[in-house]
Amino acid sequence: MTFVLEGYIRVPPEELENIKNNLEEHIQNTLNEPGCLEFRVERDGTDECVFHVFERFRDKDAFDAHQQRVKTSHWGAVTQNVERVYKERIE
């Protein structure tokens, strides 16, 4: 069974450029993590401040390790003001 997180982030308009400039590095860092099976962040088609997120990890432990890394990363600092709306599930 895998651990899945799905939802979106809403970025404050004044922080949008900074988020866009750092997103690709965050995606690559996450894809390189042990236990990451799939990781996508895609911009919404109508609201430029919304990014849809899909994450699939080998298990909850791998996901928890990802969360810990993000909290102390540059991406964690850059995104401290974004609204996060996620649902988690086991597949």
N, CA, C and O atoms as a Tinker XYZ file with bonds, in Angstrom:
   364  protein
     1  N      0.835000   -1.186000    0.000000    73     2
     2  CA     0.000000    0.000000    0.000000    64     1     3
     3  C      0.878000    1.247000    0.000000    63     2     4     5
     4  O      1.961000    1.259000    0.586000    81     3
     5  N      0.401000    2.282000   -0.657000    73     3     6
     6  CA     1.143000    3.536000   -0.731000    64     5     7
     7  C      0.379000    4.640000   -0.011000    63     6     8     9
     8  O     -0.825000    4.539000    0.223000    81     7
     9  N      1.110000    5.695000    0.334000    73     7    10
    10  CA     0.520000    6.854000    0.999000    64     9    11
    11  C      0.377000    7.969000   -0.029000    63    10    12    13
    12  O      1.340000    8.310000   -0.716000    81    11
    13  N     -0.828000    8.538000   -0.136000    73    11    14
    14  CA    -1.120000    9.571000   -1.128000    64    13    15
    15  C     -1.605000   10.835000   -0.432000    63    14    16    17
    16  O     -2.420000   10.780000    0.489000    81    15
    17  N     -1.097000   11.962000   -0.882000    73    15    18
    18  CA    -1.587000   13.269000   -0.467000    64    17    19
    19  C     -2.011000   13.985000   -1.747000    63    18    20    21
    20  O     -1.283000   13.991000   -2.739000    81    19
    21  N     -3.202000   14.589000   -1.708000    73    19    22
    22  CA    -3.712000   15.278000   -2.892000    64    21    23
    23  C     -4.467000   16.522000   -2.451000    63    22    24    25
    24  O     -5.169000   16.502000   -1.440000    81    23
    25  N     -4.323000   17.598000   -3.205000    73    23    26
    26  CA    -5.021000   18.835000   -2.884000    64    25    27
    27  C     -4.422000   19.999000   -3.627000    63    26    28    29
    28  O     -4.053000   19.885000   -4.796000    81    27
    29  N     -4.325000   21.142000   -2.933000    73    27    30
    30  CA    -3.780000   22.330000   -3.588000    64    29    31
    31  C     -3.166000   23.273000   -2.566000    63    30    32    33
    32  O     -3.423000   23.193000   -1.364000    81    31
    33  N     -2.343000   24.168000   -3.098000    73    31    34
    34  CA    -1.861000   25.294000   -2.304000    64    33    35
    35  C     -2.345000   26.572000   -2.981000    63    34    36    37
    36  O     -2.442000   26.652000   -4.205000    81    35
    37  N     -2.643000   27.556000   -2.160000    73    35    38
    38  CA    -3.017000   28.881000   -2.651000    64    37    39
    39  C     -1.940000   29.853000   -2.189000    63    38    40    41
    40  O     -1.686000   30.004000   -0.994000    81    39
    41  N     -1.318000   30.502000   -3.153000    73    39    42
    42  CA    -0.173000   31.374000   -2.906000    64    41    43
    43  C     -0.630000   32.826000   -2.839000    63    42    44    45
    44  O     -1.404000   33.261000   -3.692000    81    43
    45  N     -0.172000   33.584000   -1.849000    73    43    46
    46  CA    -0.472000   35.013000   -1.837000    64    45    47
    47  C      0.089000   35.660000   -3.115000    63    46    48    49
    48  O      1.225000   35.377000   -3.495000    81    47
    49  N     -0.683000   36.513000   -3.774000    73    47    50
    50  CA    -0.232000   37.103000   -5.055000    64    49    51
    51  C      1.144000   37.748000   -4.987000    63    50    52    53
    52  O      1.914000   37.666000   -5.944000    81    51
    53  N      1.462000   38.384000   -3.875000    73    51    54
    54  CA     2.753000   39.074000   -3.759000    64    53    55
    55  C      3.925000   38.103000   -3.621000    63    54    56    57
    56  O      5.080000   38.517000   -3.716000    81    55
    57  N      3.644000   36.826000   -3.400000    73    55    58
    58  CA     4.697000   35.830000   -3.267000    64    57    59
    59  C      4.767000   34.877000   -4.459000    63    58    60    61
    60  O      5.579000   33.953000   -4.472000    81    59
    61  N      3.927000   35.100000   -5.443000    73    59    62
    62  CA     3.802000   34.182000   -6.573000    64    61    63
    63  C      5.113000   34.010000   -7.346000    63    62    64    65
    64  O      5.489000   32.878000   -7.652000    81    63
    65  N      5.797000   35.069000   -7.661000    73    63    66
    66  CA     7.043000   34.962000   -8.434000    64    65    67
    67  C      8.099000   34.166000   -7.687000    63    66    68    69
    68  O      8.807000   33.358000   -8.288000    81    67
    69  N      8.212000   34.385000   -6.392000    73    67    70
    70  CA     9.190000   33.654000   -5.593000    64    69    71
    71  C      8.863000   32.159000   -5.569000    63    70    72    73
    72  O      9.763000   31.324000   -5.658000    81    71
    73  N      7.595000   31.827000   -5.449000    73    71    74
    74  CA     7.176000   30.422000   -5.465000    64    73    75
    75  C      7.518000   29.800000   -6.813000    63    74    76    77
    76  O      8.110000   28.723000   -6.868000    81    75
    77  N      7.150000   30.467000   -7.890000    73    75    78
    78  CA     7.432000   29.937000   -9.233000    64    77    79
    79  C      8.923000   29.746000   -9.443000    63    78    80    81
    80  O      9.335000   28.763000  -10.060000    81    79
    81  N      9.738000   30.660000   -8.946000    73    79    82
    82  CA    11.189000   30.575000   -9.129000    64    81    83
    83  C     11.827000   29.427000   -8.349000    63    82    84    85
    84  O     12.925000   28.988000   -8.691000    81    83
    85  N     11.161000   28.940000   -7.315000    73    83    86
    86  CA    11.728000   27.884000   -6.469000    64    85    87
    87  C     11.035000   26.534000   -6.625000    63    86    88    89
    88  O     11.473000   25.544000   -6.039000    81    87
    89  N      9.974000   26.484000   -7.396000    73    87    90
    90  CA     9.166000   25.267000   -7.491000    64    89    91
    91  C      9.907000   24.103000   -8.135000    63    90    92    93
    92  O      9.839000   22.985000   -7.623000    81    91
    93  N     10.596000   24.321000   -9.217000    73    91    94
    94  CA    11.253000   23.212000   -9.916000    64    93    95
    95  C     12.305000   22.540000   -9.035000    63    94    96    97
    96  O     12.438000   21.316000   -9.049000    81    95
    97  N     13.045000   23.329000   -8.278000    73    95    98
    98  CA    14.040000   22.749000   -7.366000    64    97    99
    99  C     13.351000   21.889000   -6.306000    63    98   100   101
   100  O     13.831000   20.806000   -5.972000    81    99
   101  N     12.229000   22.372000   -5.780000    73    99   102
   102  CA    11.476000   21.596000   -4.785000    64   101   103
   103  C     10.975000   20.286000   -5.385000    63   102   104   105
   104  O     11.057000   19.240000   -4.740000    81   103
   105  N     10.466000   20.330000   -6.590000    73   103   106
   106  CA     9.977000   19.115000   -7.257000    64   105   107
   107  C     11.117000   18.118000   -7.416000    63   106   108   109
   108  O     10.958000   16.942000   -7.090000    81   107
   109  N     12.257000   18.571000   -7.909000    73   107   110
   110  CA    13.390000   17.667000   -8.122000    64   109   111
   111  C     13.912000   17.095000   -6.806000    63   110   112   113
   112  O     14.229000   15.908000   -6.727000    81   111
   113  N     14.000000   17.929000   -5.780000    73   111   114
   114  CA    14.455000   17.439000   -4.470000    64   113   115
   115  C     13.517000   16.362000   -3.938000    63   114   116   117
   116  O     13.967000   15.362000   -3.379000    81   115
   117  N     12.222000   16.565000   -4.110000    73   115   118
   118  CA    11.246000   15.587000   -3.619000    64   117   119
   119  C     11.323000   14.298000   -4.416000    63   118   120   121
   120  O     11.304000   13.212000   -3.836000    81   119
   121  N     11.410000   14.399000   -5.730000    73   119   122
   122  CA    11.496000   13.191000   -6.558000    64   121   123
   123  C     12.737000   12.366000   -6.236000    63   122   124   125
   124  O     12.748000   11.153000   -6.448000    81   123
   125  N     13.775000   13.012000   -5.728000    73   123   126
   126  CA    15.012000   12.315000   -5.368000    64   125   127
   127  C     14.987000   11.703000   -3.974000    63   126   128   129
   128  O     15.936000   11.018000   -3.590000    81   127
   129  N     13.935000   11.931000   -3.216000    73   127   130
   130  CA    13.844000   11.383000   -1.866000    64   129   131
   131  C     13.586000    9.883000   -1.907000    63   130   132   133
   132  O     12.861000    9.398000   -2.775000    81   131
   133  N     14.176000    9.149000   -0.971000    73   131   134
   134  CA    13.847000    7.725000   -0.868000    64   133   135
   135  C     12.361000    7.568000   -0.563000    63   134   136   137
   136  O     11.830000    8.243000    0.319000    81   135
   137  N     11.697000    6.682000   -1.286000    73   135   138
   138  CA    10.288000    6.421000   -1.023000    64   137   139
   139  C      9.314000    7.266000   -1.803000    63   138   140   141
   140  O      8.111000    7.009000   -1.756000    81   139
   141  N      9.797000    8.284000   -2.534000    73   139   142
   142  CA     8.901000    9.090000   -3.363000    64   141   143
   143  C      8.633000    8.331000   -4.653000    63   142   144   145
   144  O      9.558000    8.019000   -5.402000    81   143
   145  N      7.368000    8.038000   -4.907000    73   143   146
   146  CA     6.975000    7.313000   -6.120000    64   145   147
   147  C      6.438000    8.247000   -7.194000    63   146   148   149
   148  O      6.594000    7.981000   -8.386000    81   147
   149  N      5.812000    9.332000   -6.779000    73   147   150
   150  CA     5.227000   10.277000   -7.733000    64   149   151
   151  C      5.038000   11.606000   -7.016000    63   150   152   153
   152  O      4.647000   11.639000   -5.850000    81   151
   153  N      5.317000   12.704000   -7.717000    73   151   154
   154  CA     5.166000   14.029000   -7.134000    64   153   155
   155  C      4.891000   15.014000   -8.256000    63   154   156   157
   156  O      5.729000   15.217000   -9.135000    81   155
   157  N      3.711000   15.627000   -8.223000    73   155   158
   158  CA     3.338000   16.598000   -9.255000    64   157   159
   159  C      2.785000   17.860000   -8.600000    63   158   160   161
   160  O      2.024000   17.798000   -7.635000    81   159
   161  N      3.183000   18.994000   -9.145000    73   159   162
   162  CA     2.626000   20.282000   -8.756000    64   161   163
   163  C      2.302000   20.989000  -10.065000    63   162   164   165
   164  O      3.195000   21.280000  -10.861000    81   163
   165  N      1.012000   21.265000  -10.284000    73   163   166
   166  CA     0.572000   21.846000  -11.553000    64   165   167
   167  C     -0.259000   23.088000  -11.292000    63   166   168   169
   168  O     -1.112000   23.109000  -10.405000    81   167
   169  N     -0.003000   24.098000  -12.059000    73   167   170
   170  CA    -0.712000   25.361000  -11.932000    64   169   171
   171  C     -2.159000   25.215000  -12.367000    63   170   172   173
   172  O     -2.445000   24.525000  -13.346000    81   171
   173  N     -3.061000   25.847000  -11.662000    73   171   174
   174  CA    -4.477000   25.837000  -12.004000    64   173   175
   175  C     -4.695000   26.581000  -13.327000    63   174   176   177
   176  O     -3.982000   27.537000  -13.635000    81   175
   177  N     -5.668000   26.140000  -14.088000    73   175   178
   178  CA    -5.940000   26.759000  -15.390000    64   177   179
   179  C     -6.615000   28.110000  -15.328000    63   178   180   181
   180  O     -6.583000   28.857000  -16.306000    81   179
   181  N     -7.231000   28.447000  -14.193000    73   179   182
   182  CA    -7.947000   29.721000  -14.119000    64   181   183
   183  C     -7.429000   30.660000  -13.037000    63   182   184   185
   184  O     -7.526000   31.879000  -13.184000    81   183
   185  N     -6.892000   30.127000  -11.973000    73   183   186
   186  CA    -6.390000   30.959000  -10.876000    64   185   187
   187  C     -4.873000   30.783000  -10.787000    63   186   188   189
   188  O     -4.389000   29.726000  -10.381000    81   187
   189  N     -4.134000   31.811000  -11.164000    73   187   190
   190  CA    -2.675000   31.695000  -11.212000    64   189   191
   191  C     -2.034000   31.501000   -9.840000    63   190   192   193
   192  O     -0.859000   31.142000   -9.758000    81   191
   193  N     -2.776000   31.728000   -8.773000    73   191   194
   194  CA    -2.232000   31.575000   -7.427000    64   193   195
   195  C     -2.510000   30.203000   -6.822000    63   194   196   197
   196  O     -2.144000   29.946000   -5.675000    81   195
   197  N     -3.150000   29.323000   -7.582000    73   195   198
   198  CA    -3.465000   27.984000   -7.100000    64   197   199
   199  C     -2.617000   26.961000   -7.848000    63   198   200   201
   200  O     -2.506000   26.996000   -9.073000    81   199
   201  N     -2.018000   26.041000   -7.074000    73   199   202
   202  CA    -1.216000   24.958000   -7.629000    64   201   203
   203  C     -1.772000   23.644000   -7.083000    63   202   204   205
   204  O     -1.877000   23.469000   -5.869000    81   203
   205  N     -2.126000   22.726000   -7.973000    73   203   206
   206  CA    -2.640000   21.419000   -7.581000    64   205   207
   207  C     -1.461000   20.499000   -7.277000    63   206   208   209
   208  O     -0.468000   20.477000   -8.003000    81   207
   209  N     -1.591000   19.745000   -6.196000    73   207   210
   210  CA    -0.500000   18.917000   -5.686000    64   209   211
   211  C     -0.959000   17.457000   -5.630000    63   210   212   213
   212  O     -2.058000   17.156000   -5.163000    81   211
   213  N     -0.101000   16.563000   -6.112000    73   211   214
   214  CA    -0.331000   15.125000   -5.977000    64   213   215
   215  C      0.983000   14.488000   -5.560000    63   214   216   217
   216  O      2.003000   14.655000   -6.229000    81   215
   217  N      0.955000   13.754000   -4.445000    73   215   218
   218  CA     2.148000   13.103000   -3.914000    64   217   219
   219  C      1.824000   11.644000   -3.625000    63   218   220   221
   220  O      0.781000   11.337000   -3.048000    81   219
   221  N      2.723000   10.741000   -4.030000    73   219   222
   222  CA     2.576000    9.328000   -3.704000    64   221   223
   223  C      3.924000    8.841000   -3.169000    63   222   224   225
   224  O      4.959000    8.968000   -3.824000    81   223
   225  N      3.878000    8.278000   -1.953000    73   223   226
   226  CA     5.074000    7.768000   -1.304000    64   225   227
   227  C      4.906000    6.283000   -1.002000    63   226   228   229
   228  O      3.787000    5.783000   -0.886000    81   227
   229  N      6.007000    5.601000   -0.880000    73   227   230
   230  CA     6.036000    4.157000   -0.616000    64   229   231
   231  C      5.190000    3.798000    0.599000    63   230   232   233
   232  O      4.488000    2.787000    0.602000    81   231
   233  N      5.264000    4.642000    1.639000    73   231   234
   234  CA     4.514000    4.400000    2.869000    64   233   235
   235  C      4.468000    5.691000    3.679000    63   234   236   237
   236  O      5.032000    6.710000    3.280000    81   235
   237  N      3.796000    5.633000    4.809000    73   235   238
   238  CA     3.637000    6.819000    5.658000    64   237   239
   239  C      4.973000    7.283000    6.217000    63   238   240   241
   240  O      5.196000    8.484000    6.373000    81   239
   241  N      5.859000    6.351000    6.518000    73   239   242
   242  CA     7.178000    6.743000    7.024000    64   241   243
   243  C      7.955000    7.573000    6.004000    63   242   244   245
   244  O      8.596000    8.559000    6.367000    81   243
   245  N      7.902000    7.182000    4.736000    73   243   246
   246  CA     8.582000    7.944000    3.680000    64   245   247
   247  C      7.958000    9.329000    3.540000    63   246   248   249
   248  O      8.666000   10.320000    3.357000    81   247
   249  N      6.638000    9.392000    3.626000    73   247   250
   250  CA     5.954000   10.689000    3.559000    64   249   251
   251  C      6.345000   11.564000    4.749000    63   250   252   253
   252  O      6.624000   12.751000    4.581000    81   251
   253  N      6.366000   10.984000    5.951000    73   251   254
   254  CA     6.747000   11.753000    7.138000    64   253   255
   255  C      8.172000   12.291000    7.023000    63   254   256   257
   256  O      8.446000   13.415000    7.443000    81   255
   257  N      9.076000   11.497000    6.459000    73   255   258
   258  CA    10.451000   11.959000    6.245000    64   257   259
   259  C     10.461000   13.132000    5.264000    63   258   260   261
   260  O     11.210000   14.092000    5.446000    81   259
   261  N      9.634000   13.051000    4.230000    73   259   262
   262  CA     9.503000   14.159000    3.275000    64   261   263
   263  C      9.030000   15.420000    3.999000    63   262   264   265
   264  O      9.589000   16.498000    3.794000    81   263
   265  N      8.011000   15.293000    4.837000    73   263   266
   266  CA     7.479000   16.447000    5.556000    64   265   267
   267  C      8.543000   17.082000    6.453000    63   266   268   269
   268  O      8.639000   18.307000    6.538000    81   267
   269  N      9.325000   16.262000    7.108000    73   267   270
   270  CA    10.386000   16.774000    7.972000    64   269   271
   271  C     11.438000   17.532000    7.153000    63   270   272   273
   272  O     11.897000   18.600000    7.558000    81   271
   273  N     11.816000   16.969000    5.993000    73   271   274
   274  CA    12.796000   17.639000    5.145000    64   273   275
   275  C     12.269000   18.989000    4.696000    63   274   276   277
   276  O     12.983000   19.990000    4.745000    81   275
   277  N     11.019000   19.015000    4.258000    73   275   278
   278  CA    10.441000   20.260000    3.735000    64   277   279
   279  C     10.403000   21.342000    4.808000    63   278   280   281
   280  O     10.674000   22.509000    4.523000    81   279
   281  N     10.074000   20.968000    6.021000    73   279   282
   282  CA     9.971000   21.961000    7.103000    64   281   283
   283  C     11.263000   22.728000    7.316000    63   282   284   285
   284  O     11.232000   23.900000    7.688000    81   283
   285  N     12.397000   22.082000    7.084000    73   283   286
   286  CA    13.681000   22.735000    7.331000    64   285   287
   287  C     14.376000   23.170000    6.044000    63   286   288   289
   288  O     15.534000   23.586000    6.078000    81   287
   289  N     13.684000   23.077000    4.917000    73   287   290
   290  CA    14.288000   23.402000    3.620000    64   289   291
   291  C     14.014000   24.856000    3.208000    63   290   292   293
   292  O     13.217000   25.559000    3.829000    81   291
   293  N     14.690000   25.269000    2.161000    73   291   294
   294  CA    14.440000   26.584000    1.577000    64   293   295
   295  C     12.985000   26.680000    1.130000    63   294   296   297
   296  O     12.344000   27.713000    1.325000    81   295
   297  N     12.458000   25.611000    0.531000    73   295   298
   298  CA    11.054000   25.596000    0.089000    64   297   299
   299  C     10.117000   25.821000    1.280000    63   298   300   301
   300  O      9.130000   26.547000    1.159000    81   299
   301  N     10.409000   25.224000    2.391000    73   299   302
   302  CA     9.592000   25.432000    3.586000    64   301   303
   303  C      9.543000   26.890000    3.994000    63   302   304   305
   304  O      8.492000   27.397000    4.386000    81   303
   305  N     10.674000   27.564000    3.904000    73   303   306
   306  CA    10.716000   28.990000    4.241000    64   305   307
   307  C      9.962000   29.825000    3.212000    63   306   308   309
   308  O      9.233000   30.751000    3.568000    81   307
   309  N     10.138000   29.499000    1.949000    73   307   310
   310  CA     9.505000   30.253000    0.861000    64   309   311
   311  C      7.979000   30.131000    0.916000    63   310   312   313
   312  O      7.263000   31.072000    0.571000    81   311
   313  N      7.490000   28.972000    1.349000    73   311   314
   314  CA     6.048000   28.710000    1.314000    64   313   315
   315  C      5.363000   28.840000    2.674000    63   314   316   317
   316  O      4.253000   28.339000    2.853000    81   315
   317  N      5.996000   29.491000    3.615000    73   315   318
   318  CA     5.406000   29.570000    4.948000    64   317   319
   319  C      4.056000   30.274000    4.968000    63   318   320   321
   320  O      3.269000   30.043000    5.887000    81   319
   321  N      3.761000   31.119000    3.995000    73   319   322
   322  CA     2.498000   31.863000    3.980000    64   321   323
   323  C      1.447000   31.299000    3.031000    63   322   324   325
   324  O      0.386000   31.902000    2.869000    81   323
   325  N      1.716000   30.167000    2.407000    73   323   326
   326  CA     0.714000   29.616000    1.488000    64   325   327
   327  C     -0.362000   28.866000    2.270000    63   326   328   329
   328  O     -0.105000   28.307000    3.336000    81   327
   329  N     -1.554000   28.869000    1.722000    73   327   330
   330  CA    -2.654000   28.077000    2.280000    64   329   331
   331  C     -2.544000   26.679000    1.694000    63   330   332   333
   332  O     -2.397000   26.518000    0.483000    81   331
   333  N     -2.615000   25.676000    2.543000    73   331   334
   334  CA    -2.519000   24.284000    2.105000    64   333   335
   335  C     -3.840000   23.573000    2.374000    63   334   336   337
   336  O     -4.355000   23.593000    3.492000    81   335
   337  N     -4.378000   22.949000    1.338000    73   335   338
   338  CA    -5.623000   22.197000    1.467000    64   337   339
   339  C     -5.371000   20.817000    0.878000    63   338   340   341
   340  O     -5.289000   20.666000   -0.341000    81   339
   341  N     -5.245000   19.801000    1.745000    73   339   342
   342  CA    -4.879000   18.468000    1.309000    64   341   343
   343  C     -5.804000   17.406000    1.910000    63   342   344   345
   344  O     -6.424000   17.608000    2.954000    81   343
   345  N     -5.871000   16.287000    1.224000    73   343   346
   346  CA    -6.494000   15.072000    1.756000    64   345   347
   347  C     -5.456000   13.977000    1.654000    63   346   348   349
   348  O     -4.706000   13.906000    0.681000    81   347
   349  N     -5.417000   13.126000    2.662000    73   347   350
   350  CA    -4.480000   12.009000    2.689000    64   349   351
   351  C     -5.257000   10.706000    2.599000    63   350   352   353
   352  O     -6.383000   10.602000    3.084000    81   351
   353  N     -4.631000    9.705000    1.964000    73   351   354
   354  CA    -5.256000    8.380000    1.906000    64   353   355
   355  C     -4.203000    7.316000    1.703000    63   354   356   357
   356  O     -3.092000    7.598000    1.255000    81   355
   357  N     -4.561000    6.095000    2.037000    73   355   358
   358  CA    -3.733000    4.929000    1.810000    64   357   359
   359  C     -4.337000    4.173000    0.617000    63   358   360   361
   360  O     -5.543000    3.930000    0.573000    81   359
   361  N     -3.505000    3.817000   -0.323000    73   359   362
   362  CA    -3.983000    3.040000   -1.487000    64   361   363
   363  C     -3.280000    1.710000   -1.536000    63   362   364
   364  O     -3.537000    0.909000   -2.435000    81   363
